[in-house]
Amino acid sequence: MPAQSLRTALVTGASSGIGATYADRLARRGHDLVLVARDKDRMAVIADRLRRETGVSIDVLPADLTEPADLARVETRLRDDARIGLLVNNAGASAAGGFAAPDLDALQRLINLNVTAVMRLAGAVVPRFLAEGGGTIINLASVLALAPELSPGIYAATKAFVLTFSQSLQTELGGRGLYVQAVLPAATRTEIWARSGRDVDTIEGVMDVDELVDAALVGFDRREAVTIPPLPDAAEWEVFTQARKAMAPGFRQEHPAARYR
């Protein structure tokens, strides 16, 4: 593997599920780790096991990324620690219900985690990556970014931000050594379901978290900008992308389209 890929990885949401599995897989690839999540005790157990099994160096950084002071501490670590060459923006949450009777405070916390933290952590590390000539960010989005009809409420909208943000970063800065991968899981067997009040066993087609992360890392090794592990036919994504790009020239018009006159 290139030396760049073996720099320290900072993984958010690392105490369980997708984040813990990324920590496991990256440690087995030889990356030292910085684990970030609220649950210090669970991260300590993961860190102890991976140190024994892989020999890598692991720091545990407890933080609630919805709290400004905690988020700022993680931003500082990303700015100042030149060993970190890979950011895995995995921490995220869902919320039960739609928008007919919204709990605005709960939804603001969801945005703080799914959108604001993703943006701020990337913003903290990108200038250093560019100054160093390279770095990598993996952002966990969702297939719901492409299918808002399947999910009520704002969760799909937060993941649409993550996807568009990732694509924008790659387009703007990919030529300067930054690699940004957006990973779009479908339903995955993690604790997010119980936390949002749903029984995962009532949902069809739920992917095992190990398979999800292993597939995402295949896309990572291929340097895909967008990786959609459950999508059987990659040509469908290419058709979608080309159709989207084909509209772009039509957006530059001095007057509304004739169909609106």
N, C-alpha and C positions, 0 to 999 in steps of 0.2 A: 504494500500500500504506500501511496505518497506520504512523505513525512507530515504534510499539512493535515492529513486525515487522522494522524495519531496524536494530535495535540489534545489537551484536556477538554472534555465536554461538560458543559453545564446543562443539566436537565431539570426542567421545572415539572411540578406535579409528580415527583419521583418516588413518592411513598407507596404507590400502588398502581395497578393497571398498566396502561400504555407507558407511562413514565418509568415505572419500575422495570418494565421489560426492556425499554431502551437502555436503561442503566446496565442491566445484565448483559445485553448484546454488545454494547460499546466497550464494557470492561473486558469481555472475552476477545474483542478485537485489539485490545492493548491500550485503550484510552484511560488515562486518569480521569476522575470524575469530581464534579461539584454537584451534590444533590440538593435540590430546593423543593420544599413543601412545608405545610403547616405541622405535620406530625413528625416531630423530632425522633421519637422512640421507634417508630416504624422505619424511618430512614436509617437509624443506627443499626437496626437488625440487618437490613439490606446491605449496608456498607460493610459490616463485619463479615457477612457471608462472602461478599464479592472480594474483599481483601484476601480472605483465606483461599478462595478458589482460583483467583486470577493474579494476585500479587500486585494489583494496581494501587495507586494512591487515591484515596477518596476523602473529600471533605463534605461535611454535612452542614448545610446552611438553612436553618429553619426560617420560614418567612410565609406570611399571608400576603399574597400579591394583590389583594384588594385593599390592603392598608398602605397608605402612602409612605410611611416611614420604613416599613419592611421592603416595599418595592424599591425604595431609594437605596437600601443597603445592597440589594442584588444588582441594581444598576451600577453602583460603585465598584462592586467586584468585577463586573464585566468590563468596565472602563480600565481598571487598574491592573488586572491580572493578565499579563501578556502570555501566560501559558494557555489560556482558554482560546481555542480556535474553532470551537463548535458550540453553538447554542441550539438546544432543543426546546422550542417554545411549545410545551405540551400541556401545561396546566390549563384546565378549563372546567366548565360546569354547564349543566342544563337547568331548565326550569319547567315545572309542570304547568299545563294549562295554556290557554291562548291569550288574547289581548282584549277580550271583551270586558274583563274586570281586573285590570292589571294591578299587581303589587309593585308599584313604581320603585320603591326602595330596593326590593329584591332584584328587580330587573336592572337597576343601576349597578348593583354589585356584580351581576352577571356580565354587564358591559365592562366594568372595571377589570374583571379577570380575563374575559375572552377577547377583548379588544384593546383596552388601554394598556394592560400589562404586556401584551404581545408587542405593541408598538413601541412602548418605552424601553423594553429590554433590547429589542432590535436597535433602537436609536442610540442606546448606550454603547453598544459594541461595534456598530458599523463604522464609525470614524476610525477606531483603532484598527479594525480589519483592513480598511482601505490604506491606512498609513503603513501597515505591515505587508501589503501586497496580496492579501487573501484571507479568507475565512468563510465559514459555512453556517447557515441558519436553516434549521428544519422547523417548519411551522405546521402544527396539527390543525387542519381545517375539518371539513366533513363533506360527504356527498350532498348533504342538504344545502350546501352553498349553491348547488346547481339545480336543486329540486325543492324550492320553498313550499310548493303545494303539499309536500309530505309531512310538514311539521308546523303546527300552530305556534304563535308567539314569536319571540325575537331570536331564538337560538340560531335558526338558519341564517338570519341576517348577520349575526356576529361572525359566523363562519364564512359568509360571503366576503366580509371585510378581510378575514385572514387570507383567503384565496387571492383576492384582488391585490392586497398589499404585497403578498409574496411575489406575484407575477410582476407587479410594478417595480419592486426592488431588483428582481432578476434582470428585467429589461434595462433599468437605469444603470445598474452597477455591476452586472455580470461581466462586462468587458474590463472591469478593473479588479478582477480576482475574487469577487464575492459570488458564492454559489448559494442560492436559496431554493429549497425544495418545499413545496406545499404537499402535504399528505392528506388525502381525502378518504378516511374510513367511512364505511357504512356502520350499521349497528355492530358493536363490539362488546364482548362480555367483560365489562368493567363495573366498578362501583357507582359510576355516574347514574345508572338507572335507579338504584335504590335511593340515592341522594335526591333524585328528582321525583320520587314517589311512584315509580313504575316497576313492575315485576318483569325482569328480563326473560323469564321462562315463558311469558305469554307472547313474546315477539318472535317472528319467524326469521330465519336466515341470519342469526347472530354469529359473527366470526369470533373465533378464539383469539385472544390478545397476542399469543405467541406467533400465530400465523400472520396476523396483521403486521406486527413489527418486522418480522422476517421478510415479508413481501415488500414493505416500505424500504427496507435496507437494500433490497435488490434494485429498486428504483433509485435509491441514493447512489449506489455503486455505478449505475448507468448514467448518473448526472441528469436525471429527469427533472424538469422544472415542476411538473405536476404528476403525482403518483396516485393512482386510484386502484388500490389493491382488489376490490371486489368486481371491477369492470372486466367482463370476459374479453371484449373486443376493443383493443386500443384504437382501431380505425374509427370507432364511433366518437371518441374524444377528438381525434384529428378532424373529422368532419365538422363537429361542433365548433372547434377552434377556427377553422377556415371560414365557416359561415359567419362567425362573429367578426372576424377581421374583414370579411368582404363588405360589411356594412360601413366600415370606417370612412371610406371616401364620401359616402353620402351624408356624413355628419357635418361637413364643411359647406354650408349653404347660407347665402345672404338672406334668403326668404324661405318661408315654410314650404313644405312639399305641396304640390298641386292638389293632393288629396285632402288637404286642410283648408282649401280656399273655397 
